[in-house]
Amino acid sequence: MFGTIVSASDRGFWFAEADSTHQSIFIHQRNVKGRRFLHVNERVKFDLAPSTTKPGEVEAINVEFVGMTIARQTSDEAVRP
């Protein structure tokens, strides 16, 4: 599954929005491969597993950084040639 980091904490956890479901997915630092921190707008790949702290919920595991998002243009922004 792929998603985008939408919320970052300096305490070792993040939330990503899953591309396919737009669900908010919890990510803990212990489940991030090869990086110490993630940042808002970074793209990640991950698997889902039952939450270790919240029964009935899921969290991301095997999290890998895959790149940056491209900024989206809002309808309020004028397009200039």
Distance bins in CASP14 RR format, pairs under 12 A and 6 or more apart:
PFRMAT RR
TARGET T0000
AUTHOR 0000-0000-0000
RMODE 2
METHOD distances of the structure
MODEL  1
1 16 0 0 0 0 1 0 0 0 0 0 0
1 17 0 0 0 0 0 1 0 0 0 0 0
1 18 1 0 1 0 0 0 0 0 0 0 0
1 19 1 0 0 1 0 0 0 0 0 0 0
1 20 1 0 0 1 0 0 0 0 0 0 0
1 21 0 0 0 0 1 0 0 0 0 0 0
1 22 0 0 0 0 0 1 0 0 0 0 0
1 23 0 0 0 0 1 0 0 0 0 0 0
1 25 0 0 0 0 1 0 0 0 0 0 0
1 27 0 0 0 0 0 1 0 0 0 0 0
1 43 0 0 0 0 0 1 0 0 0 0 0
1 44 0 0 0 0 1 0 0 0 0 0 0
1 45 1 0 0 1 0 0 0 0 0 0 0
1 46 1 0 1 0 0 0 0 0 0 0 0
1 47 1 0 0 1 0 0 0 0 0 0 0
1 48 1 0 0 1 0 0 0 0 0 0 0
1 49 0 0 0 0 0 1 0 0 0 0 0
1 58 0 0 0 0 0 1 0 0 0 0 0
1 60 0 0 0 0 1 0 0 0 0 0 0
1 61 0 0 0 0 0 1 0 0 0 0 0
1 62 0 0 0 0 0 1 0 0 0 0 0
1 63 0 0 0 0 0 1 0 0 0 0 0
1 64 0 0 0 0 0 1 0 0 0 0 0
1 66 0 0 0 0 0 1 0 0 0 0 0
2 16 0 0 0 0 1 0 0 0 0 0 0
2 17 0 0 0 0 0 1 0 0 0 0 0
2 18 1 0 0 1 0 0 0 0 0 0 0
2 19 1 0 1 0 0 0 0 0 0 0 0
2 20 1 0 0 1 0 0 0 0 0 0 0
2 21 0 0 0 0 0 1 0 0 0 0 0
2 25 0 0 0 0 0 1 0 0 0 0 0
2 42 0 0 0 0 0 1 0 0 0 0 0
2 43 1 0 0 1 0 0 0 0 0 0 0
2 44 1 0 0 1 0 0 0 0 0 0 0
2 45 1 0 1 0 0 0 0 0 0 0 0
2 46 1 0 0 1 0 0 0 0 0 0 0
2 47 0 0 0 0 0 1 0 0 0 0 0
2 48 0 0 0 0 0 1 0 0 0 0 0
2 60 0 0 0 0 0 1 0 0 0 0 0
2 63 0 0 0 0 0 1 0 0 0 0 0
2 64 0 0 0 0 1 0 0 0 0 0 0
2 65 0 0 0 0 0 1 0 0 0 0 0
2 66 1 0 0 1 0 0 0 0 0 0 0
2 67 0 0 0 0 0 1 0 0 0 0 0
2 69 0 0 0 0 0 1 0 0 0 0 0
3 14 0 0 0 0 0 1 0 0 0 0 0
3 15 0 0 0 0 0 1 0 0 0 0 0
3 16 1 0 1 0 0 0 0 0 0 0 0
3 17 1 0 0 1 0 0 0 0 0 0 0
3 18 1 0 1 0 0 0 0 0 0 0 0
3 19 1 0 1 0 0 0 0 0 0 0 0
3 20 0 0 0 0 1 0 0 0 0 0 0
3 21 0 0 0 0 1 0 0 0 0 0 0
3 22 0 0 0 0 1 0 0 0 0 0 0
3 23 0 0 0 0 1 0 0 0 0 0 0
3 24 0 0 0 0 0 1 0 0 0 0 0
3 25 1 0 0 1 0 0 0 0 0 0 0
3 27 0 0 0 0 0 1 0 0 0 0 0
3 38 0 0 0 0 0 1 0 0 0 0 0
3 41 0 0 0 0 0 1 0 0 0 0 0
3 42 0 0 0 0 1 0 0 0 0 0 0
3 43 1 0 0 1 0 0 0 0 0 0 0
3 44 1 0 1 0 0 0 0 0 0 0 0
3 45 1 0 0 1 0 0 0 0 0 0 0
3 46 1 0 0 1 0 0 0 0 0 0 0
3 48 0 0 0 0 0 1 0 0 0 0 0
3 60 0 0 0 0 1 0 0 0 0 0 0
3 63 0 0 0 0 1 0 0 0 0 0 0
3 64 0 0 0 0 0 1 0 0 0 0 0
3 65 0 0 0 0 0 1 0 0 0 0 0
3 66 0 0 0 0 1 0 0 0 0 0 0
3 67 0 0 0 0 0 1 0 0 0 0 0
3 69 0 0 0 0 1 0 0 0 0 0 0
4 14 0 0 0 0 0 1 0 0 0 0 0
4 15 0 0 0 0 0 1 0 0 0 0 0
4 16 1 0 0 1 0 0 0 0 0 0 0
4 17 1 0 1 0 0 0 0 0 0 0 0
4 18 0 0 0 0 1 0 0 0 0 0 0
4 19 1 0 0 1 0 0 0 0 0 0 0
4 22 0 0 0 0 0 1 0 0 0 0 0
4 24 0 0 0 0 0 1 0 0 0 0 0
4 25 0 0 0 0 0 1 0 0 0 0 0
4 27 0 0 0 0 0 1 0 0 0 0 0
4 38 0 0 0 0 0 1 0 0 0 0 0
4 39 0 0 0 0 0 1 0 0 0 0 0
4 40 0 0 0 0 1 0 0 0 0 0 0
4 41 1 0 0 1 0 0 0 0 0 0 0
4 42 1 0 0 1 0 0 0 0 0 0 0
4 43 1 0 1 0 0 0 0 0 0 0 0
4 44 1 0 0 1 0 0 0 0 0 0 0
4 45 0 0 0 0 0 1 0 0 0 0 0
4 46 0 0 0 0 0 1 0 0 0 0 0
4 65 0 0 0 0 0 1 0 0 0 0 0
4 66 0 0 0 0 0 1 0 0 0 0 0
4 67 0 0 0 0 1 0 0 0 0 0 0
4 68 0 0 0 0 1 0 0 0 0 0 0
4 69 1 0 1 0 0 0 0 0 0 0 0
4 70 0 0 0 0 0 1 0 0 0 0 0
4 71 0 0 0 0 0 1 0 0 0 0 0
4 72 0 0 0 0 0 1 0 0 0 0 0
5 13 0 0 0 0 0 1 0 0 0 0 0
5 14 1 0 1 0 0 0 0 0 0 0 0
5 15 1 0 0 1 0 0 0 0 0 0 0
5 16 1 0 1 0 0 0 0 0 0 0 0
5 17 0 0 0 0 1 0 0 0 0 0 0
5 18 0 0 0 0 0 1 0 0 0 0 0
5 24 0 0 0 0 0 1 0 0 0 0 0
5 25 0 0 0 0 1 0 0 0 0 0 0
5 26 0 0 0 0 0 1 0 0 0 0 0
5 27 1 0 0 1 0 0 0 0 0 0 0
5 32 0 0 0 0 0 1 0 0 0 0 0
5 35 0 0 0 0 0 1 0 0 0 0 0
5 37 0 0 0 0 0 1 0 0 0 0 0
5 38 1 0 1 0 0 0 0 0 0 0 0
5 39 1 0 0 1 0 0 0 0 0 0 0
5 40 1 0 1 0 0 0 0 0 0 0 0
5 41 1 0 0 1 0 0 0 0 0 0 0
5 42 1 0 1 0 0 0 0 0 0 0 0
5 43 1 0 0 1 0 0 0 0 0 0 0
5 44 1 0 0 1 0 0 0 0 0 0 0
5 45 0 0 0 0 0 1 0 0 0 0 0
5 46 0 0 0 0 0 1 0 0 0 0 0
5 60 0 0 0 0 0 1 0 0 0 0 0
5 63 0 0 0 0 1 0 0 0 0 0 0
5 65 0 0 0 0 1 0 0 0 0 0 0
5 66 0 0 0 0 0 1 0 0 0 0 0
5 67 0 0 0 0 0 1 0 0 0 0 0
5 68 0 0 0 0 0 1 0 0 0 0 0
5 69 0 0 0 0 1 0 0 0 0 0 0
6 14 0 0 0 0 1 0 0 0 0 0 0
6 15 1 0 1 0 0 0 0 0 0 0 0
6 16 1 0 0 1 0 0 0 0 0 0 0
6 17 1 0 1 0 0 0 0 0 0 0 0
6 18 0 0 0 0 0 1 0 0 0 0 0
6 19 0 0 0 0 0 1 0 0 0 0 0
6 22 0 0 0 0 0 1 0 0 0 0 0
6 23 0 0 0 0 0 1 0 0 0 0 0
6 24 1 0 0 1 0 0 0 0 0 0 0
6 25 0 0 0 0 1 0 0 0 0 0 0
6 26 0 0 0 0 0 1 0 0 0 0 0
6 27 0 0 0 0 0 1 0 0 0 0 0
6 38 0 0 0 0 0 1 0 0 0 0 0
6 39 0 0 0 0 0 1 0 0 0 0 0
6 40 1 0 0 1 0 0 0 0 0 0 0
6 41 0 0 0 0 1 0 0 0 0 0 0
6 42 0 0 0 0 0 1 0 0 0 0 0
6 43 0 0 0 0 0 1 0 0 0 0 0
6 44 0 0 0 0 0 1 0 0 0 0 0
6 69 0 0 0 0 0 1 0 0 0 0 0
7 13 0 0 0 0 1 0 0 0 0 0 0
7 14 1 0 0 1 0 0 0 0 0 0 0
7 15 1 0 1 0 0 0 0 0 0 0 0
7 16 0 0 0 0 1 0 0 0 0 0 0
7 17 0 0 0 0 1 0 0 0 0 0 0
7 24 0 0 0 0 1 0 0 0 0 0 0
7 25 0 0 0 0 0 1 0 0 0 0 0
7 26 0 0 0 0 1 0 0 0 0 0 0
7 27 0 0 0 0 1 0 0 0 0 0 0
7 38 0 0 0 0 0 1 0 0 0 0 0
7 39 0 0 0 0 0 1 0 0 0 0 0
7 40 1 0 0 1 0 0 0 0 0 0 0
7 41 0 0 0 0 0 1 0 0 0 0 0
7 42 0 0 0 0 0 1 0 0 0 0 0
8 14 1 0 1 0 0 0 0 0 0 0 0
8 15 0 0 0 0 1 0 0 0 0 0 0
8 16 0 0 0 0 0 1 0 0 0 0 0
8 27 0 0 0 0 1 0 0 0 0 0 0
8 29 0 0 0 0 0 1 0 0 0 0 0
8 32 0 0 0 0 0 1 0 0 0 0 0
8 37 1 0 0 1 0 0 0 0 0 0 0
8 38 1 0 0 1 0 0 0 0 0 0 0
8 39 1 0 1 0 0 0 0 0 0 0 0
8 40 1 0 1 0 0 0 0 0 0 0 0
8 41 0 0 0 0 1 0 0 0 0 0 0
8 42 0 0 0 0 1 0 0 0 0 0 0
8 44 0 0 0 0 0 1 0 0 0 0 0
9 15 0 0 0 0 1 0 0 0 0 0 0
9 26 0 0 0 0 0 1 0 0 0 0 0
9 27 0 0 0 0 1 0 0 0 0 0 0
9 28 0 0 0 0 0 1 0 0 0 0 0
9 29 0 0 0 0 1 0 0 0 0 0 0
9 37 0 0 0 0 1 0 0 0 0 0 0
9 38 0 0 0 0 1 0 0 0 0 0 0
9 39 0 0 0 0 0 1 0 0 0 0 0
9 40 0 0 0 0 0 1 0 0 0 0 0
10 29 0 0 0 0 0 1 0 0 0 0 0
10 36 0 0 0 0 0 1 0 0 0 0 0
10 37 0 0 0 0 1 0 0 0 0 0 0
10 38 0 0 0 0 0 1 0 0 0 0 0
10 39 0 0 0 0 0 1 0 0 0 0 0
11 28 0 0 0 0 0 1 0 0 0 0 0
11 29 0 0 0 0 1 0 0 0 0 0 0
11 37 0 0 0 0 0 1 0 0 0 0 0
12 26 0 0 0 0 0 1 0 0 0 0 0
12 27 0 0 0 0 1 0 0 0 0 0 0
12 28 1 0 0 1 0 0 0 0 0 0 0
12 29 1 0 1 0 0 0 0 0 0 0 0
12 30 0 0 0 0 1 0 0 0 0 0 0
12 31 0 0 0 0 0 1 0 0 0 0 0
12 32 0 0 0 0 1 0 0 0 0 0 0
12 35 0 0 0 0 0 1 0 0 0 0 0
12 36 0 0 0 0 1 0 0 0 0 0 0
12 37 1 0 0 1 0 0 0 0 0 0 0
12 38 0 0 0 0 1 0 0 0 0 0 0
12 63 0 0 0 0 0 1 0 0 0 0 0
13 25 0 0 0 0 0 1 0 0 0 0 0
13 26 1 0 0 1 0 0 0 0 0 0 0
13 27 1 0 0 1 0 0 0 0 0 0 0
13 28 1 0 1 0 0 0 0 0 0 0 0
13 29 1 0 0 1 0 0 0 0 0 0 0
13 30 0 0 0 0 1 0 0 0 0 0 0
13 31 0 0 0 0 1 0 0 0 0 0 0
13 32 0 0 0 0 1 0 0 0 0 0 0
13 37 0 0 0 0 0 1 0 0 0 0 0
13 38 0 0 0 0 1 0 0 0 0 0 0
13 53 0 0 0 0 0 1 0 0 0 0 0
13 59 0 0 0 0 1 0 0 0 0 0 0
13 60 0 0 0 0 0 1 0 0 0 0 0
13 63 0 0 0 0 0 1 0 0 0 0 0
14 24 0 0 0 0 0 1 0 0 0 0 0
14 25 0 0 0 0 1 0 0 0 0 0 0
14 26 1 0 0 1 0 0 0 0 0 0 0
14 27 1 0 1 0 0 0 0 0 0 0 0
14 28 0 0 0 0 1 0 0 0 0 0 0
14 29 0 0 0 0 1 0 0 0 0 0 0
14 31 0 0 0 0 0 1 0 0 0 0 0
14 32 0 0 0 0 1 0 0 0 0 0 0
14 35 0 0 0 0 0 1 0 0 0 0 0
14 36 0 0 0 0 0 1 0 0 0 0 0
14 37 0 0 0 0 1 0 0 0 0 0 0
14 38 1 0 1 0 0 0 0 0 0 0 0
14 39 0 0 0 0 1 0 0 0 0 0 0
14 40 0 0 0 0 1 0 0 0 0 0 0
14 41 0 0 0 0 0 1 0 0 0 0 0
14 42 0 0 0 0 1 0 0 0 0 0 0
14 44 0 0 0 0 1 0 0 0 0 0 0
14 46 0 0 0 0 0 1 0 0 0 0 0
14 59 0 0 0 0 0 1 0 0 0 0 0
14 60 0 0 0 0 1 0 0 0 0 0 0
14 63 0 0 0 0 1 0 0 0 0 0 0
14 65 0 0 0 0 0 1 0 0 0 0 0
15 23 0 0 0 0 1 0 0 0 0 0 0
15 24 1 0 1 0 0 0 0 0 0 0 0
15 25 1 0 0 1 0 0 0 0 0 0 0
15 26 1 0 0 1 0 0 0 0 0 0 0
15 27 1 0 0 1 0 0 0 0 0 0 0
15 28 0 0 0 0 0 1 0 0 0 0 0
15 38 0 0 0 0 0 1 0 0 0 0 0
15 40 0 0 0 0 1 0 0 0 0 0 0
15 44 0 0 0 0 0 1 0 0 0 0 0
15 46 0 0 0 0 0 1 0 0 0 0 0
15 59 0 0 0 0 0 1 0 0 0 0 0
15 60 0 0 0 0 1 0 0 0 0 0 0
15 63 0 0 0 0 0 1 0 0 0 0 0
16 22 0 0 0 0 0 1 0 0 0 0 0
16 23 0 0 0 0 1 0 0 0 0 0 0
16 24 1 0 0 1 0 0 0 0 0 0 0
16 25 1 0 1 0 0 0 0 0 0 0 0
16 26 0 0 0 0 1 0 0 0 0 0 0
16 27 1 0 1 0 0 0 0 0 0 0 0
16 28 0 0 0 0 0 1 0 0 0 0 0
16 31 0 0 0 0 0 1 0 0 0 0 0
16 32 0 0 0 0 0 1 0 0 0 0 0
16 38 0 0 0 0 1 0 0 0 0 0 0
16 39 0 0 0 0 0 1 0 0 0 0 0
16 40 0 0 0 0 0 1 0 0 0 0 0
16 41 0 0 0 0 0 1 0 0 0 0 0
16 42 0 0 0 0 1 0 0 0 0 0 0
16 43 0 0 0 0 1 0 0 0 0 0 0
16 44 1 0 1 0 0 0 0 0 0 0 0
16 45 0 0 0 0 0 1 0 0 0 0 0
16 46 1 0 0 1 0 0 0 0 0 0 0
16 48 0 0 0 0 0 1 0 0 0 0 0
16 58 0 0 0 0 0 1 0 0 0 0 0
16 59 0 0 0 0 0 1 0 0 0 0 0
16 60 1 0 0 1 0 0 0 0 0 0 0
16 63 0 0 0 0 1 0 0 0 0 0 0
16 64 0 0 0 0 0 1 0 0 0 0 0
16 65 0 0 0 0 0 1 0 0 0 0 0
16 66 0 0 0 0 0 1 0 0 0 0 0
16 69 0 0 0 0 0 1 0 0 0 0 0
17 23 1 0 0 1 0 0 0 0 0 0 0
17 24 1 0 0 1 0 0 0 0 0 0 0
17 25 1 0 0 1 0 0 0 0 0 0 0
17 26 0 0 0 0 0 1 0 0 0 0 0
17 27 0 0 0 0 0 1 0 0 0 0 0
17 40 0 0 0 0 0 1 0 0 0 0 0
17 41 0 0 0 0 0 1 0 0 0 0 0
17 42 0 0 0 0 0 1 0 0 0 0 0
17 43 0 0 0 0 0 1 0 0 0 0 0
17 44 0 0 0 0 0 1 0 0 0 0 0
17 46 0 0 0 0 0 1 0 0 0 0 0
17 60 0 0 0 0 0 1 0 0 0 0 0
17 69 0 0 0 0 0 1 0 0 0 0 0
18 24 1 0 0 1 0 0 0 0 0 0 0
18 25 1 0 1 0 0 0 0 0 0 0 0
18 26 0 0 0 0 0 1 0 0 0 0 0
18 27 0 0 0 0 0 1 0 0 0 0 0
18 43 0 0 0 0 0 1 0 0 0 0 0
18 44 0 0 0 0 1 0 0 0 0 0 0
18 45 0 0 0 0 0 1 0 0 0 0 0
18 46 0 0 0 0 1 0 0 0 0 0 0
18 47 0 0 0 0 0 1 0 0 0 0 0
18 48 0 0 0 0 1 0 0 0 0 0 0
18 58 0 0 0 0 1 0 0 0 0 0 0
18 59 0 0 0 0 0 1 0 0 0 0 0
18 60 0 0 0 0 1 0 0 0 0 0 0
19 25 0 0 0 0 0 1 0 0 0 0 0
19 43 0 0 0 0 1 0 0 0 0 0 0
19 44 0 0 0 0 0 1 0 0 0 0 0
19 45 0 0 0 0 0 1 0 0 0 0 0
19 46 0 0 0 0 0 1 0 0 0 0 0
19 66 0 0 0 0 0 1 0 0 0 0 0
19 69 0 0 0 0 0 1 0 0 0 0 0
20 46 0 0 0 0 0 1 0 0 0 0 0
20 48 0 0 0 0 0 1 0 0 0 0 0
21 48 0 0 0 0 0 1 0 0 0 0 0
21 58 0 0 0 0 0 1 0 0 0 0 0
23 46 0 0 0 0 0 1 0 0 0 0 0
23 48 0 0 0 0 1 0 0 0 0 0 0
23 57 0 0 0 0 0 1 0 0 0 0 0
23 58 0 0 0 0 1 0 0 0 0 0 0
23 59 0 0 0 0 0 1 0 0 0 0 0
23 60 0 0 0 0 0 1 0 0 0 0 0
24 57 0 0 0 0 0 1 0 0 0 0 0
24 58 0 0 0 0 0 1 0 0 0 0 0
24 59 0 0 0 0 0 1 0 0 0 0 0
24 60 0 0 0 0 0 1 0 0 0 0 0
25 31 0 0 0 0 0 1 0 0 0 0 0
25 44 0 0 0 0 1 0 0 0 0 0 0
25 45 0 0 0 0 0 1 0 0 0 0 0
25 46 1 0 0 1 0 0 0 0 0 0 0
25 47 0 0 0 0 0 1 0 0 0 0 0
25 48 1 0 0 1 0 0 0 0 0 0 0
25 49 0 0 0 0 0 1 0 0 0 0 0
25 51 0 0 0 0 0 1 0 0 0 0 0
25 57 0 0 0 0 1 0 0 0 0 0 0
25 58 1 0 0 1 0 0 0 0 0 0 0
25 59 1 0 0 1 0 0 0 0 0 0 0
25 60 1 0 1 0 0 0 0 0 0 0 0
25 61 0 0 0 0 0 1 0 0 0 0 0
25 63 0 0 0 0 1 0 0 0 0 0 0
26 46 0 0 0 0 0 1 0 0 0 0 0
26 48 0 0 0 0 0 1 0 0 0 0 0
26 49 0 0 0 0 0 1 0 0 0 0 0
26 50 0 0 0 0 0 1 0 0 0 0 0
26 51 1 0 0 1 0 0 0 0 0 0 0
26 52 0 0 0 0 1 0 0 0 0 0 0
26 53 0 0 0 0 1 0 0 0 0 0 0
26 54 0 0 0 0 1 0 0 0 0 0 0
26 57 1 0 0 1 0 0 0 0 0 0 0
26 58 0 0 0 0 1 0 0 0 0 0 0
26 59 1 0 1 0 0 0 0 0 0 0 0
26 60 1 0 0 1 0 0 0 0 0 0 0
26 61 0 0 0 0 0 1 0 0 0 0 0
26 63 0 0 0 0 0 1 0 0 0 0 0
27 33 0 0 0 0 0 1 0 0 0 0 0
27 35 0 0 0 0 0 1 0 0 0 0 0
27 37 0 0 0 0 0 1 0 0 0 0 0
27 38 1 0 0 1 0 0 0 0 0 0 0
27 42 0 0 0 0 0 1 0 0 0 0 0
27 44 1 0 0 1 0 0 0 0 0 0 0
27 45 0 0 0 0 0 1 0 0 0 0 0
27 46 1 0 0 1 0 0 0 0 0 0 0
27 47 0 0 0 0 0 1 0 0 0 0 0
27 48 0 0 0 0 0 1 0 0 0 0 0
27 49 0 0 0 0 0 1 0 0 0 0 0
27 51 0 0 0 0 0 1 0 0 0 0 0
27 58 0 0 0 0 0 1 0 0 0 0 0
27 59 1 0 0 1 0 0 0 0 0 0 0
27 60 1 0 1 0 0 0 0 0 0 0 0
27 61 0 0 0 0 1 0 0 0 0 0 0
27 62 0 0 0 0 0 1 0 0 0 0 0
27 63 1 0 1 0 0 0 0 0 0 0 0
27 64 0 0 0 0 0 1 0 0 0 0 0
27 65 0 0 0 0 0 1 0 0 0 0 0
28 38 0 0 0 0 0 1 0 0 0 0 0
28 46 0 0 0 0 0 1 0 0 0 0 0
28 49 0 0 0 0 0 1 0 0 0 0 0
28 51 0 0 0 0 1 0 0 0 0 0 0
28 52 0 0 0 0 1 0 0 0 0 0 0
28 53 0 0 0 0 1 0 0 0 0 0 0
28 54 0 0 0 0 0 1 0 0 0 0 0
28 59 1 0 0 1 0 0 0 0 0 0 0
28 60 0 0 0 0 1 0 0 0 0 0 0
28 61 0 0 0 0 1 0 0 0 0 0 0
28 63 0 0 0 0 1 0 0 0 0 0 0
29 35 0 0 0 0 1 0 0 0 0 0 0
29 36 1 0 0 1 0 0 0 0 0 0 0
29 37 1 0 0 1 0 0 0 0 0 0 0
29 38 0 0 0 0 1 0 0 0 0 0 0
29 59 0 0 0 0 0 1 0 0 0 0 0
29 60 0 0 0 0 0 1 0 0 0 0 0
29 61 0 0 0 0 0 1 0 0 0 0 0
29 63 0 0 0 0 1 0 0 0 0 0 0
30 36 0 0 0 0 0 1 0 0 0 0 0
30 52 0 0 0 0 1 0 0 0 0 0 0
30 53 0 0 0 0 0 1 0 0 0 0 0
30 59 0 0 0 0 0 1 0 0 0 0 0
30 60 0 0 0 0 0 1 0 0 0 0 0
30 61 0 0 0 0 1 0 0 0 0 0 0
30 62 0 0 0 0 0 1 0 0 0 0 0
30 63 0 0 0 0 1 0 0 0 0 0 0
31 38 0 0 0 0 0 1 0 0 0 0 0
31 44 0 0 0 0 0 1 0 0 0 0 0
31 46 1 0 0 1 0 0 0 0 0 0 0
31 47 0 0 0 0 1 0 0 0 0 0 0
31 48 0 0 0 0 0 1 0 0 0 0 0
31 49 0 0 0 0 1 0 0 0 0 0 0
31 51 0 0 0 0 0 1 0 0 0 0 0
31 52 0 0 0 0 1 0 0 0 0 0 0
31 58 0 0 0 0 0 1 0 0 0 0 0
31 59 1 0 0 1 0 0 0 0 0 0 0
31 60 1 0 0 1 0 0 0 0 0 0 0
31 61 1 0 1 0 0 0 0 0 0 0 0
31 62 1 0 0 1 0 0 0 0 0 0 0
31 63 1 0 1 0 0 0 0 0 0 0 0
31 64 0 0 0 0 0 1 0 0 0 0 0
32 38 1 0 0 1 0 0 0 0 0 0 0
32 39 0 0 0 0 0 1 0 0 0 0 0
32 42 0 0 0 0 0 1 0 0 0 0 0
32 44 0 0 0 0 1 0 0 0 0 0 0
32 45 0 0 0 0 0 1 0 0 0 0 0
32 46 0 0 0 0 1 0 0 0 0 0 0
32 59 0 0 0 0 0 1 0 0 0 0 0
32 60 0 0 0 0 1 0 0 0 0 0 0
32 61 0 0 0 0 1 0 0 0 0 0 0
32 62 0 0 0 0 1 0 0 0 0 0 0
32 63 1 0 1 0 0 0 0 0 0 0 0
32 64 1 0 0 1 0 0 0 0 0 0 0
32 65 1 0 0 1 0 0 0 0 0 0 0
33 44 0 0 0 0 1 0 0 0 0 0 0
33 45 0 0 0 0 1 0 0 0 0 0 0
33 46 0 0 0 0 1 0 0 0 0 0 0
33 47 0 0 0 0 0 1 0 0 0 0 0
33 60 0 0 0 0 0 1 0 0 0 0 0
33 61 0 0 0 0 1 0 0 0 0 0 0
33 62 1 0 0 1 0 0 0 0 0 0 0
33 63 1 0 0 1 0 0 0 0 0 0 0
33 64 1 0 1 0 0 0 0 0 0 0 0
33 65 0 0 0 0 1 0 0 0 0 0 0
33 66 0 0 0 0 0 1 0 0 0 0 0
34 44 0 0 0 0 0 1 0 0 0 0 0
34 62 0 0 0 0 0 1 0 0 0 0 0
34 63 0 0 0 0 1 0 0 0 0 0 0
34 64 1 0 0 1 0 0 0 0 0 0 0
34 65 1 0 0 1 0 0 0 0 0 0 0
35 42 0 0 0 0 1 0 0 0 0 0 0
35 44 0 0 0 0 1 0 0 0 0 0 0
35 63 0 0 0 0 1 0 0 0 0 0 0
35 64 0 0 0 0 1 0 0 0 0 0 0
35 65 1 0 1 0 0 0 0 0 0 0 0
35 66 0 0 0 0 0 1 0 0 0 0 0
35 67 0 0 0 0 0 1 0 0 0 0 0
36 65 0 0 0 0 0 1 0 0 0 0 0
37 63 0 0 0 0 0 1 0 0 0 0 0
37 65 0 0 0 0 1 0 0 0 0 0 0
38 44 1 0 0 1 0 0 0 0 0 0 0
38 45 0 0 0 0 0 1 0 0 0 0 0
38 46 0 0 0 0 0 1 0 0 0 0 0
38 60 0 0 0 0 0 1 0 0 0 0 0
38 63 1 0 0 1 0 0 0 0 0 0 0
38 64 0 0 0 0 0 1 0 0 0 0 0
38 65 1 0 0 1 0 0 0 0 0 0 0
38 66 0 0 0 0 0 1 0 0 0 0 0
38 67 0 0 0 0 0 1 0 0 0 0 0
38 68 0 0 0 0 0 1 0 0 0 0 0
39 65 0 0 0 0 1 0 0 0 0 0 0
39 67 0 0 0 0 0 1 0 0 0 0 0
39 68 0 0 0 0 1 0 0 0 0 0 0
39 69 0 0 0 0 0 1 0 0 0 0 0
40 68 0 0 0 0 0 1 0 0 0 0 0
40 69 0 0 0 0 1 0 0 0 0 0 0
40 71 0 0 0 0 0 1 0 0 0 0 0
41 65 0 0 0 0 0 1 0 0 0 0 0
41 67 0 0 0 0 1 0 0 0 0 0 0
41 68 1 0 0 1 0 0 0 0 0 0 0
41 69 1 0 1 0 0 0 0 0 0 0 0
41 70 0 0 0 0 1 0 0 0 0 0 0
41 71 1 0 0 1 0 0 0 0 0 0 0
41 72 0 0 0 0 1 0 0 0 0 0 0
42 63 0 0 0 0 0 1 0 0 0 0 0
42 64 0 0 0 0 0 1 0 0 0 0 0
42 65 1 0 0 1 0 0 0 0 0 0 0
42 66 0 0 0 0 1 0 0 0 0 0 0
42 67 1 0 0 1 0 0 0 0 0 0 0
42 68 1 0 1 0 0 0 0 0 0 0 0
42 69 1 0 0 1 0 0 0 0 0 0 0
43 63 0 0 0 0 0 1 0 0 0 0 0
43 64 0 0 0 0 1 0 0 0 0 0 0
43 65 1 0 0 1 0 0 0 0 0 0 0
43 66 1 0 1 0 0 0 0 0 0 0 0
43 67 1 0 1 0 0 0 0 0 0 0 0
43 68 1 0 0 1 0 0 0 0 0 0 0
43 69 1 0 1 0 0 0 0 0 0 0 0
43 70 0 0 0 0 1 0 0 0 0 0 0
44 60 1 0 0 1 0 0 0 0 0 0 0
44 61 0 0 0 0 0 1 0 0 0 0 0
44 62 0 0 0 0 0 1 0 0 0 0 0
44 63 1 0 1 0 0 0 0 0 0 0 0
44 64 1 0 0 1 0 0 0 0 0 0 0
44 65 1 0 0 1 0 0 0 0 0 0 0
44 66 1 0 0 1 0 0 0 0 0 0 0
44 67 0 0 0 0 1 0 0 0 0 0 0
44 68 0 0 0 0 0 1 0 0 0 0 0
44 69 0 0 0 0 0 1 0 0 0 0 0
45 60 0 0 0 0 1 0 0 0 0 0 0
45 61 0 0 0 0 0 1 0 0 0 0 0
45 62 0 0 0 0 1 0 0 0 0 0 0
45 63 1 0 0 1 0 0 0 0 0 0 0
45 64 1 0 1 0 0 0 0 0 0 0 0
45 65 0 0 0 0 1 0 0 0 0 0 0
45 66 1 0 1 0 0 0 0 0 0 0 0
45 67 0 0 0 0 1 0 0 0 0 0 0
46 58 0 0 0 0 0 1 0 0 0 0 0
46 59 0 0 0 0 1 0 0 0 0 0 0
46 60 1 1 0 0 0 0 0 0 0 0 0
46 61 1 0 0 1 0 0 0 0 0 0 0
46 62 1 0 0 1 0 0 0 0 0 0 0
46 63 1 0 1 0 0 0 0 0 0 0 0
46 64 1 0 0 1 0 0 0 0 0 0 0
46 65 0 0 0 0 0 1 0 0 0 0 0
46 66 0 0 0 0 1 0 0 0 0 0 0
47 58 0 0 0 0 1 0 0 0 0 0 0
47 59 0 0 0 0 1 0 0 0 0 0 0
47 60 1 0 0 1 0 0 0 0 0 0 0
47 61 1 0 1 0 0 0 0 0 0 0 0
47 62 1 0 1 0 0 0 0 0 0 0 0
47 63 0 0 0 0 1 0 0 0 0 0 0
47 64 0 0 0 0 1 0 0 0 0 0 0
48 56 0 0 0 0 0 1 0 0 0 0 0
48 57 0 0 0 0 0 1 0 0 0 0 0
48 58 1 0 1 0 0 0 0 0 0 0 0
48 59 1 0 0 1 0 0 0 0 0 0 0
48 60 1 0 0 1 0 0 0 0 0 0 0
48 61 1 0 0 1 0 0 0 0 0 0 0
48 62 0 0 0 0 1 0 0 0 0 0 0
48 63 0 0 0 0 0 1 0 0 0 0 0
49 56 0 0 0 0 0 1 0 0 0 0 0
49 57 0 0 0 0 0 1 0 0 0 0 0
49 58 1 0 0 1 0 0 0 0 0 0 0
49 59 1 0 0 1 0 0 0 0 0 0 0
49 60 1 0 0 1 0 0 0 0 0 0 0
49 61 1 0 1 0 0 0 0 0 0 0 0
49 62 0 0 0 0 1 0 0 0 0 0 0
49 63 0 0 0 0 0 1 0 0 0 0 0
50 56 1 0 0 1 0 0 0 0 0 0 0
50 57 1 0 0 1 0 0 0 0 0 0 0
50 58 1 0 0 1 0 0 0 0 0 0 0
50 59 1 0 0 1 0 0 0 0 0 0 0
50 60 0 0 0 0 0 1 0 0 0 0 0
50 61 0 0 0 0 1 0 0 0 0 0 0
51 57 1 0 1 0 0 0 0 0 0 0 0
51 58 1 0 0 1 0 0 0 0 0 0 0
51 59 1 0 1 0 0 0 0 0 0 0 0
51 60 0 0 0 0 0 1 0 0 0 0 0
51 61 0 0 0 0 0 1 0 0 0 0 0
52 58 0 0 0 0 0 1 0 0 0 0 0
52 59 1 0 0 1 0 0 0 0 0 0 0
52 60 0 0 0 0 0 1 0 0 0 0 0
52 61 0 0 0 0 1 0 0 0 0 0 0
53 59 0 0 0 0 1 0 0 0 0 0 0
71 77 0 0 0 0 0 1 0 0 0 0 0
73 79 1 0 0 1 0 0 0 0 0 0 0
73 80 0 0 0 0 0 1 0 0 0 0 0
END
